[in-house]
Amino acid sequence: MFIHRRAMLALPMLASPALAQPGWQPGRPVTLIAGFAPGGGSDVIARTIAEAAAPLIAQPLVVVNRPGAGGALAAEQVSRAAPDGHTLLLAGGSESTSIPAHRDVPYDPKRGFRAVIRLTRHPHFICVRGRGGRFTDMRQVVEAARAEPGRVTHGSAGAGSLSHSLFMLLERRANVEFLHVPYTGGGPVAQALLAGQIDLGVQASDEMGGLVTSGDIVPIAVASAERARAYPQVPTLRELGFEVVADNQKGWVGPAGLTDEMAGYFHDRFRQAMFTPTWQRFLERLNESDGYADGPGFQQAMDTLLDDVRGALRRA
């Protein structure tokens, strides 16, 4: 979604009177938990929006990294936290939309949290090797997978990850079978593609930039509802006839029981922070548009993707 600059400037001003006279507000520092290691994509999102929102929130925002189990350890921690408005989780990725479909987790991804706001919606690209690779487009991929079930290989960021589930969804929609090769993240997947060890891999836009520019990796489809702003030449899987939408979303959720007043307080302030130069520069670096959704919209998007992955697993 593209927002006219004048509208972008007006929205924060419209929100100012409400921010000037808050009802509930935090009484001590707010812990913002990211379920991945420092320096990764989730960590950068959490720290950038915390910096942008800091002047708008009555207490310090403290980003805490709790890596492990694809974000599930952090999700468990926040699901058990007191719903007092002082603990939020950066959710929306594999811990919310994929891992709970693959295995039991000690939290309910649909009812264990109160969604507050979605901040980003990163597209997932299906990529092939650019030089000496086996394929140049999705038509070739699907034809080969139908002719030789289980022979076309794809890499993912790990078993149960969203990049793994994306291919499971594609298998179901295209009635094909791939061979899954799990790795530990997007970086190792890119290395395997470059080395010719796998045929296909999932990459995020912030992971593949230089490799696409050099021609070493070629994105052949994107698993979003619309084409990506950074790569408008790449068709969506929907355009190619496969109903697969699997964006990597990121936004804040709190424990279930977070009150309307608490959720509204954080929603309004983080939404205003999304119009600040700090956040806008961040989006410009990624060449991505505004990923905003309100709390109910964010929860619905997470639930829909989780249901799709569970359906794909039932078929498998």
C-alpha positions as CSV (number, residue, x, y, z in Angstrom):
1,M,0.0,0.0,0.0
2,F,1.4,3.4,-1.0
3,I,0.5,6.4,1.1
4,H,0.5,9.9,-0.2
5,R,3.1,12.0,1.5
6,R,0.6,14.7,2.6
7,A,-1.5,12.0,4.2
8,M,1.6,10.6,5.9
9,L,2.3,14.0,7.5
10,A,-1.3,14.6,8.5
11,L,-1.9,11.4,10.4
12,P,0.5,12.0,13.3
13,M,-0.9,15.5,13.7
14,L,-4.4,14.1,13.9
15,A,-3.3,11.6,16.6
16,S,-1.6,14.3,18.7
17,P,-4.6,15.4,20.8
18,A,-5.3,11.8,21.9
19,L,-1.6,11.3,22.8
20,A,-1.6,14.5,24.8
21,Q,-4.1,13.2,27.4
22,P,-3.5,9.5,27.9
23,G,-5.6,7.3,30.2
24,W,-3.7,4.2,31.0
25,Q,0.1,4.4,30.6
26,P,3.0,2.1,31.6
27,G,4.3,2.6,35.1
28,R,7.8,1.1,34.5
29,P,10.0,0.2,31.5
30,V,8.3,-1.8,28.8
31,T,10.1,-5.0,27.7
32,L,10.0,-5.6,24.0
33,I,11.0,-9.3,23.3
34,A,12.5,-10.4,20.0
35,G,12.7,-14.1,19.5
36,F,15.9,-14.0,17.5
37,A,19.6,-13.1,18.0
38,P,20.9,-9.6,17.9
39,G,21.7,-8.2,14.4
40,G,19.0,-10.3,12.6
41,G,16.0,-9.0,10.8
42,S,13.6,-9.2,13.8
43,D,16.1,-7.6,16.1
44,V,16.6,-4.7,13.7
45,I,12.9,-4.1,13.3
46,A,12.4,-4.2,17.1
47,R,15.2,-1.7,17.8
48,T,14.3,0.6,14.9
49,I,10.6,1.0,15.9
50,A,11.6,1.3,19.6
51,E,13.9,4.2,18.7
52,A,11.2,5.8,16.7
53,A,8.5,5.3,19.5
54,A,10.7,6.3,22.4
55,P,9.7,10.0,22.6
56,L,6.0,9.0,22.4
57,I,5.9,6.5,25.3
58,A,5.9,7.4,29.0
59,Q,8.6,4.8,30.0
60,P,11.8,3.4,28.4
61,L,11.5,0.7,25.8
62,V,13.9,-2.1,26.5
63,V,14.5,-4.6,23.6
64,V,15.4,-8.1,24.9
65,N,16.6,-10.9,22.7
66,R,15.3,-14.4,23.5
67,P,16.5,-16.6,20.6
68,G,15.7,-20.2,20.2
69,A,13.3,-22.7,18.6
70,G,12.4,-20.3,15.7
71,G,11.0,-17.7,18.1
72,A,8.9,-20.2,20.1
73,L,10.8,-19.7,23.3
74,A,10.1,-16.0,23.2
75,A,6.5,-16.6,22.4
76,E,6.1,-19.0,25.4
77,Q,7.7,-16.4,27.7
78,V,5.3,-13.7,26.6
79,S,2.2,-15.9,26.7
80,R,3.0,-16.6,30.4
81,A,3.7,-12.9,31.2
82,A,1.3,-10.8,33.3
83,P,-1.1,-8.9,31.0
84,D,-0.2,-5.6,32.6
85,G,1.1,-3.8,29.6
86,H,4.8,-4.0,30.3
87,T,5.7,-7.0,28.1
88,L,5.3,-7.2,24.3
89,L,6.5,-9.8,21.7
90,L,7.6,-9.1,18.2
91,A,5.4,-11.8,16.6
92,G,4.0,-12.8,13.2
93,G,6.7,-15.0,11.8
94,S,7.3,-18.8,12.1
95,E,6.4,-18.8,15.9
96,S,2.9,-17.5,15.1
97,T,2.1,-18.9,11.6
98,S,4.1,-22.1,11.0
99,I,5.8,-23.8,13.9
100,P,2.5,-24.5,15.8
101,A,1.3,-26.4,12.8
102,H,4.3,-28.6,12.7
103,R,4.6,-29.5,16.4
104,D,3.1,-28.9,19.8
105,V,4.1,-25.7,21.4
106,P,3.4,-24.5,25.0
107,Y,1.2,-21.6,24.0
108,D,-1.9,-21.1,21.9
109,P,-0.9,-19.0,18.8
110,K,-4.5,-17.8,18.3
111,R,-5.8,-17.3,21.9
112,G,-2.6,-16.9,23.9
113,F,-1.9,-13.3,22.8
114,R,-3.5,-9.9,22.2
115,A,-2.4,-8.5,18.8
116,V,-1.6,-4.8,19.0
117,I,-0.3,-3.7,15.6
118,R,1.5,-5.0,12.5
119,L,4.6,-3.1,11.6
120,T,6.0,-4.9,8.5
121,R,5.0,-7.4,5.9
122,H,8.1,-8.8,4.2
123,P,7.7,-10.8,0.9
124,H,9.2,-14.2,0.5
125,F,10.8,-14.9,-2.9
126,I,11.3,-18.3,-4.4
127,C,14.8,-18.1,-5.9
128,V,17.0,-20.1,-8.2
129,R,20.7,-20.1,-9.1
130,G,21.4,-17.4,-11.7
131,R,24.4,-19.0,-13.4
132,G,24.4,-22.7,-14.3
133,G,21.1,-23.2,-12.5
134,R,18.5,-25.8,-13.6
135,F,15.5,-23.4,-13.9
136,T,14.7,-20.0,-15.0
137,D,10.9,-19.7,-14.2
138,M,8.2,-21.4,-12.1
139,R,6.7,-23.1,-15.1
140,Q,9.9,-25.1,-15.5
141,V,10.0,-25.9,-11.8
142,V,6.4,-27.2,-11.6
143,E,6.8,-29.3,-14.8
144,A,10.0,-30.9,-13.5
145,A,8.4,-31.6,-10.1
146,R,5.4,-33.3,-11.7
147,A,7.7,-35.3,-14.0
148,E,10.0,-36.4,-11.2
149,P,8.3,-36.2,-7.8
150,G,10.7,-35.6,-4.9
151,R,13.7,-34.8,-7.2
152,V,13.5,-31.0,-7.2
153,T,15.2,-29.8,-4.1
154,H,14.3,-26.7,-2.0
155,G,16.1,-25.2,1.0
156,S,14.5,-23.6,4.0
157,A,15.5,-21.9,7.2
158,G,14.7,-25.1,9.1
159,A,12.0,-27.7,9.6
160,G,8.8,-26.1,10.6
161,S,9.9,-22.6,9.5
162,L,7.7,-20.4,7.4
163,S,10.0,-20.9,4.4
164,H,9.5,-24.7,4.8
165,S,5.8,-24.3,5.0
166,L,5.7,-22.0,1.9
167,F,6.8,-24.9,-0.2
168,M,4.4,-27.3,1.5
169,L,1.6,-24.9,0.5
170,L,2.9,-24.7,-3.1
171,E,3.1,-28.5,-3.2
172,R,-0.6,-28.7,-2.2
173,R,-1.7,-26.0,-4.7
174,A,0.3,-27.3,-7.6
175,N,-0.1,-31.0,-6.8
176,V,3.6,-31.6,-6.8
177,E,6.3,-33.0,-4.5
178,F,9.6,-31.4,-3.6
179,L,12.5,-32.6,-1.6
180,H,13.1,-30.5,1.5
181,V,16.6,-29.7,2.6
182,P,16.6,-27.8,5.9
183,Y,19.3,-25.2,6.8
184,T,19.7,-22.8,9.8
185,G,18.6,-19.5,8.1
186,G,18.4,-17.5,4.9
187,G,22.1,-17.0,4.6
188,P,23.0,-20.8,4.4
189,V,20.1,-21.2,1.9
190,A,21.7,-18.6,-0.4
191,Q,25.1,-20.2,-0.1
192,A,23.6,-23.6,-1.0
193,L,21.9,-22.1,-4.0
194,L,25.1,-20.5,-5.2
195,A,27.0,-23.8,-4.8
196,G,24.4,-25.7,-6.8
197,Q,23.5,-27.9,-3.8
198,I,19.7,-27.1,-4.1
199,D,17.5,-26.1,-6.9
200,L,15.2,-23.6,-5.1
201,G,15.4,-21.5,-2.0
202,V,13.3,-18.9,-0.1
203,Q,14.9,-15.5,0.4
204,A,13.7,-12.2,1.9
205,S,14.3,-9.0,0.1
206,D,16.8,-7.8,2.6
207,E,18.8,-11.0,2.3
208,M,19.2,-11.2,-1.5
209,G,19.8,-7.7,-2.8
210,G,23.4,-7.8,-3.9
211,L,23.1,-11.4,-5.1
212,V,20.2,-10.5,-7.4
213,T,22.1,-7.4,-8.7
214,S,25.1,-9.5,-9.6
215,G,22.9,-12.2,-11.3
216,D,24.0,-14.9,-9.0
217,I,20.5,-15.5,-7.6
218,V,17.3,-14.9,-9.6
219,P,13.8,-14.5,-7.9
220,I,11.2,-16.3,-10.0
221,A,8.1,-15.8,-7.9
222,V,6.9,-14.0,-4.7
223,A,4.5,-15.4,-2.2
224,S,2.6,-12.2,-1.5
225,A,-0.9,-11.0,-2.5
226,E,0.7,-8.4,-4.8
227,R,4.1,-7.9,-6.5
228,A,6.9,-6.6,-4.4
229,R,7.8,-2.9,-4.6
230,A,11.5,-3.8,-4.7
231,Y,11.1,-6.4,-7.6
232,P,8.1,-5.4,-9.6
233,Q,9.1,-7.7,-12.5
234,V,8.7,-10.9,-10.3
235,P,5.2,-12.4,-10.6
236,T,3.2,-13.5,-7.6
237,L,2.4,-17.2,-7.1
238,R,-1.2,-16.2,-7.4
239,E,-0.6,-14.7,-10.9
240,L,1.0,-18.0,-11.8
241,G,-2.1,-19.9,-10.8
242,F,-1.2,-21.0,-7.3
243,E,-3.1,-19.6,-4.3
244,V,-0.2,-19.2,-1.9
245,V,0.3,-16.1,0.2
246,A,3.0,-16.5,3.0
247,D,4.4,-13.1,4.0
248,N,6.8,-12.9,6.9
249,Q,4.9,-10.4,9.1
250,K,6.2,-8.6,12.1
251,G,4.3,-6.7,14.8
252,W,3.6,-6.4,18.5
253,V,1.4,-8.7,20.5
254,G,0.9,-8.8,24.3
255,P,-0.3,-11.6,26.5
256,A,-3.9,-12.5,26.3
257,G,-5.8,-10.4,28.8
258,L,-4.2,-7.1,27.7
259,T,-7.0,-4.6,28.1
260,D,-8.4,-2.5,25.3
261,E,-6.9,0.6,26.9
262,M,-3.4,-0.9,27.0
263,A,-3.6,-2.2,23.5
264,G,-4.9,1.1,22.3
265,Y,-2.2,3.0,24.0
266,F,0.6,1.0,22.3
267,H,-1.2,0.8,18.9
268,D,-1.6,4.6,18.7
269,R,2.0,5.4,19.7
270,F,3.6,2.7,17.5
271,R,1.4,3.8,14.6
272,Q,2.6,7.3,15.0
273,A,6.2,6.1,15.2
274,M,5.7,4.5,11.8
275,F,5.5,8.0,10.3
276,T,8.7,9.3,11.8
277,P,11.9,9.8,9.8
278,T,13.6,7.0,11.7
279,W,11.1,4.4,10.5
280,Q,10.6,5.8,7.0
281,R,14.3,5.7,6.4
282,F,14.3,2.1,7.5
283,L,11.5,1.2,5.0
284,E,13.4,3.1,2.2
285,R,16.5,1.1,2.8
286,L,14.5,-2.1,2.4
287,N,12.5,-0.5,-0.5
288,E,9.3,-1.7,1.1
289,S,5.9,0.0,1.6
290,D,3.9,0.4,4.8
291,G,3.1,-3.0,6.4
292,Y,0.5,-1.6,8.8
293,A,-2.5,-3.5,10.1
294,D,-4.4,-2.9,13.3
295,G,-4.6,-5.5,16.0
296,P,-7.6,-7.5,14.8
297,G,-6.3,-7.4,11.2
298,F,-2.9,-8.6,12.2
299,Q,-4.4,-11.5,14.2
300,Q,-6.6,-12.5,11.3
301,A,-3.7,-12.5,8.9
302,M,-1.6,-14.7,11.3
303,D,-4.5,-17.1,11.9
304,T,-5.3,-17.4,8.2
305,L,-1.7,-18.4,7.3
306,L,-1.5,-20.8,10.2
307,D,-4.8,-22.5,9.1
308,D,-3.4,-22.8,5.6
309,V,-0.2,-24.5,6.8
310,R,-2.2,-26.8,9.0
311,G,-4.3,-27.8,6.0
312,A,-1.1,-28.5,3.9
313,L,0.2,-30.7,6.7
314,R,-3.1,-32.7,6.9
315,R,-2.8,-33.3,3.2
316,A,0.8,-34.5,3.6
